[in-house]
Amino acid sequence: MSKSITLLLAVGLVGFVAACSRPEPEPVYIEPEPISVEPVYTGKYK
């Protein structure tokens, strides 16, 4: 084969492999729940 055909096939193969590769899953960030609840002011004598 000529060099131009070989180069074209190589570039096409690289493009095909790049297009068919699976993307990495995006990380999911979950905010942790508070360990303790802050006390709530309910009034002077309650």
N, C-alpha and C positions, 0 to 999 in steps of 0.2 A: 504494500500500500504506500501511497505517497505520504509525505510528512503532513500535508494539509488535512488529508482525510483522517489520519491517525490523531492529529491534534483536535480536530472537530469531534471525533468520537470520544476522546478523553474528556473534553470540556462538557460534552453532553452527558457522559456517565457521571461526572462530578455533580452536575446540576440535578440529575435524576436522583442521586443518592441524597443530596441536600434537601430536595423537595419531599422525598418520601420518609425522611427521618422523623421520628415522633418528637414533638416539642416537650421540653421538661415541664412538669406540672408546677403551677404557681404556688408559692408557699401561702398557707392560710394562717393568719395571726389571730389568736383568740385571747382577749383580755381576761386576765384572771379575776375572779370574784374577790371582793375584799375579805380579809380574814376575820375581822370583827366589825360590827356595826357601830358607828359613832352614836353616842348618847344624844337623845333629842330632848330639848327643853320643853317640858309640858306645863310649867307654871311653878309658882313658889312653893306650894305645899302638896303637890301631887306626886 
